[in-house]
């Protein structure tokens, strides 16, 4: 992070006052005696530290310290305030790393030292911040390693940031528009999930995905699987309508008649989970892209089939399209390394979405959702989602949100991503987070929606 970047954001008197108020509140809440050290590394950051000290010296025991002098002058410190301007300098990172061996509290301004500005990737050492106070935050603050570096982030004015939007409970409000009493299942959309193969039956996950759509308000939920695997899926969820497609030894094959039937009863189609990578799958996707008029979500092996047989299929489509790749799947789509995607995820996702007129949900601990113009970032969830089946559930939940035609596809994809994480967090109140299963998450959906709906009424 260069000096000019922070100077433009932080040296105005009005903005400094906002940071001072935030620091007053935070330091008072800590109720901890001892010195507060403002760390600086350049002339500009020393000026900033001096301004804070001038406004806080009557209330707190404050002192400014050059970062290079931590070892000599801060043997018994209590609280550090990181006012450094050059956040990626190794010498500064080494000095701050000493705090991990002490009982200090580290608070950062704008962005944590030791993490790359645009990606949030850790540079050399793992530095932990109790708090980051920021204004107009950079996206890197919510990506990759920064998620673990900052225990809490206080955003003084997120509206000032026009580059991206961080998803919150408020973004779920469109889900809670009231319904007329005089209504029936045909009044609402039909969601179809196409997936499964002999090698990856995934029957419970696929069924639960479909049921997720019902939990999110669709009128009908269909599960479309290979004909020869029908018995594996039958009656696992009685509310889900089971349909089949032509197959060859448990792997779907392209049949225009089959696909036309799915198109006929579907407003939303979610495709790809456990379906296998094949030319037949690619043909099915290509046909849907050219002939389906509704909303299409492509995930997992659907994306892998596109990567193998031709990304150009995504260029022209008659339907609204959302793709939900994780980082490795996205690397195949754009023929790039995982490292490059981790370092430039926002820009690469925007570029691909814009070039193909679709929405990308780039899944990771932080998910990036974009149509090439709007960028939403979702950080809800926990590491209990780091297991097979979570991505399948996400596609089903997004499909359910898409069943509300009043919600645009960027919002639907973003809301679905946020909702899965929120549900996982709520489910972890009753179940140890490492023990989370698809059943736990699906069972929690309605309960979490109820809580969010009540908040929506309050707001």
Secondary structure, DSSP 8 states (H G I E B T S, - for coil): --HHHHHHHH-SHHHHHHHHHHHHHHHHHHT--S-EEEEE-SHHHHHHHHHHHHHHTTTS-EEEEEGGGHHHH-TT--EEEE--S-TT-HHHHHHHHGGGGSS-EEEEESS-TTB-TTT--B-SS---BSEEEESS--GGGGSTTHHHHBS-EEES-GGG--S-EE--GGGGGGGG----SS--GGGS-EEEEE---SS---HHHHHHHHHHHHHTT-SEEEEEEEGGGHHHHTTSSTTSEEEEE-EETTEE---HHHHHHHHHT-SEEEE-TT----HHHHHHHHHHHHH--SEEEE-HHHHHHHHHH-GGGGSS-SSEEEE--BHHHHHHHHT--HHHHHHHHHHHHHHHHHHHTSEEEEBSSSEEEESSS-EEEE----GGG-STTHHHHHHHHHHHHHTSTTS-HHHHHHHHHHHHHHHHHHHTTTS-GGG--HHHHHHHHHHHHHHHHHHHHH-
